[in-house]
Amino acid sequence: MKKSYLDGNGNTVILGAIKGLVSDGNEVRDALRDFRPETVAATISPEEAEGGLLKFLDSPFEVSISDYETIYGVNLSRFGEVMVPPPMFIEAARYCKENGVPPGGP
């Protein structure tokens, strides 16, 4: 995972994570805990965050995946453990839920 901290009162951190890798989800979790942002932006829609990820956190359920996602996961697995939903999004949603950060920011 790549991190880019921009500070000097701007207090911004940009995390580059690989969708699906458990190790990158762990790094996102650790970075969010260290940085403690008031706003989190992710490359998913508010509907996916509210309707999918937050519901998954409350009550995990089996996720259906497409053939494309299966092929992606098989190829990605040579770099480490893979999970659906993507751990980077799960950890961002968990941080927001635990810290009162509303989906889409304040």
Buried (B, 14 or more C-beta within 10 A) or exposed (E): BEBEEEEEEEEEBEBEBBBBBBBBBBBBBEBBEEBEBEEBEBEBEEEBBBEBBBEBBEEEEEEEEEEEBEEBBEEBEEEEEBBBBBBBBBBBBBBBBEEEBEBBEE
